Amino acid sequence: MFDLIAFDADDTLWHNERLYQMGRDRFRELLSSYSVQGPIDELLDQTEIRNIPFFGYGVKSFVLSQIETAVKLTAGRISGHDVTALVELAREMLTAEVELFDEAEQTLAQVSSRYPLILITKGDLLHQQTKFEQSGLKGYFQHLEVVSGKTIGTYRTILHKHRVEPSRFLMVGNALRSDILPVAELGGWAVYVPHELTWLYEEVHLPEGLPDRCFEVERIGLVPEMIERIARERGG
Amino acid sequence: MFDLIAFDADDTLWHNERLYQMGRDRFRELLSSYSVQGPIDELLDQTEIRNIPFFGYGVKSFVLSQIETAVKLTAGRISGHDVTALVELAREMLTAEVELFDEAEQTLAQVSSRYPLILITKGDLLHQQTKFEQSGLKGYFQHLEVVSGKTIGTYRTILHKHRVEPSRFLMVGNALRSDILPVAELGGWAVYVPHELTWLYEEVHLPEGLPDRCFEVERIGLVPEMIERIARERGG
């Protein structure tokens, strides 16, 4: 029933948002000595989201937004030492070890034995390639696609390149906005695996529930069973 | 004789290093009010090159290295206002208009009428895609490959993906280190189009001259003629 199955990486196969939370914690600590007024997290979020069209996604973008926000919040009083600490935070985040989710590898082993897999991840090219190399999961995938955003157009281009019809494509991921909704809109299938930590930007409210051809499972380990259920019940 | 011809983009088809020179000029101006000691450009270059394994290539990486260097050179005295000016510089560089070289478009028109073309460019994914879209040159290429570095392995992967033998591949570019030498080492062909501005990192000294199967032309407009000459003289 499927010619191609794609997985998202960050917070679908391995921890990611946790690292950004650490970066946010570090940011609040760093600003705590400046008696800053105002909601630090909200202002950082706003700066990040405003900078996406320029800087895109990823650690360098995050830290540039932190630096910008820190200057604003401290009215320029932030010390050179603390600015350097943020550049150092970028290096730390970019070299953090990849930590796989429980059952991620066995899930890929199972699904890849029946379907060709690709990994579709957005963000910084070098960082995503490095994590892919370090993850030990490379062997399960035919291909890595690092993209600058995940819109309908992105998925259309990828499917075109792999000569796959949307109706024979299934995407697995933790972000409704990036992994699930655009694939559903294109006529594909999706398995949504929510993660407890989700970046504000990815949050979507769905009053009517998931669209048609989208299914939710509690954890990555339940994905193979769900794919087989979809293939069995909807395949013919 | 060739199944695939690839072009580099930055400083081969459009201006790029000029923008970084502007960024360096801005950086020196900004530091001029701090009575800084030491060779500013050299220290920035060193920081940039040291940060490549973490930050990769591109504007965000460049500006993070500027911020780090500025704190160091001013012994932490750099003002918040000037730090913000550097973040602003990043946004300015990332949205600068793409300026094509004279004869770039007619060169692509000529070569693409005889061979399939791809564009291989290293750096920031979002920025390179944006420049590709804005360049007006998209129609001449079958494919855009944004890579995190240009090593022999990079070219091997690309040729494998396109199912092309190295001996039937030719690369056109301005950087010996990235565009010419790895392709020659892999057994491919290369046309070197030097550019007056070259980043220190890309500079290579070749006491013995260009390797076999590499040819130099003075400007991009002479590339079609050189490709035909190679095909004619070496093709059989």
Contacts between the chains, C-beta under 8 A, distances in Angstrom:
chain1	res1	chain2	res2	distance
A	51	B	91	7.8
A	54	B	90	7.4
A	54	B	91	4.8
A	54	B	94	5.0
A	54	B	95	6.7
A	55	B	60	6.1
A	55	B	90	7.3
A	55	B	91	7.9
A	55	B	94	7.3
A	55	B	126	7.7
A	56	B	124	7.2
A	56	B	125	6.9
A	56	B	126	3.6
A	56	B	127	7.8
A	60	B	55	6.1
A	60	B	60	4.3
A	60	B	61	6.7
A	60	B	64	6.3
A	61	B	60	6.7
A	63	B	64	7.1
A	64	B	60	6.3
A	64	B	63	7.1
A	64	B	64	7.0
A	64	B	87	5.7
A	64	B	90	6.4
A	67	B	67	6.6
A	67	B	83	6.3
A	67	B	87	6.1
A	68	B	84	6.3
A	68	B	87	4.8
A	70	B	80	8.0
A	71	B	80	3.9
A	71	B	81	7.5
A	71	B	83	5.5
A	71	B	84	4.9
A	72	B	84	7.7
A	74	B	80	6.5
A	75	B	80	7.4
A	76	B	79	6.0
A	76	B	80	3.0
A	76	B	81	5.4
A	76	B	84	8.0
A	77	B	80	6.5
A	78	B	80	5.4
A	78	B	83	7.5
A	79	B	76	6.0
A	80	B	70	8.0
A	80	B	71	3.9
A	80	B	74	6.5
A	80	B	75	7.4
A	80	B	76	3.0
A	80	B	77	6.5
A	80	B	78	5.4
A	81	B	71	7.5
A	81	B	76	5.4
A	83	B	67	6.3
A	83	B	71	5.5
A	83	B	78	7.5
A	83	B	83	5.8
A	84	B	68	6.3
A	84	B	71	4.9
A	84	B	72	7.7
A	84	B	76	8.0
A	87	B	64	5.7
A	87	B	67	6.1
A	87	B	68	4.8
A	90	B	54	7.4
A	90	B	55	7.3
A	90	B	64	6.4
A	91	B	51	7.8
A	91	B	54	4.8
A	91	B	55	7.9
A	94	B	54	5.0
A	94	B	55	7.3
A	95	B	54	6.7
A	124	B	56	7.2
A	124	B	124	7.8
A	124	B	125	7.3
A	125	B	56	6.9
A	125	B	124	7.3
A	125	B	125	4.4
A	125	B	146	6.3
A	125	B	147	7.6
A	125	B	148	4.9
A	126	B	55	7.7
A	126	B	56	3.6
A	126	B	148	4.0
A	126	B	149	7.8
A	127	B	56	7.8
A	129	B	148	5.6
A	146	B	125	6.3
A	147	B	125	7.6
A	148	B	125	4.9
A	148	B	126	4.0
A	148	B	129	5.6
A	149	B	126	7.8
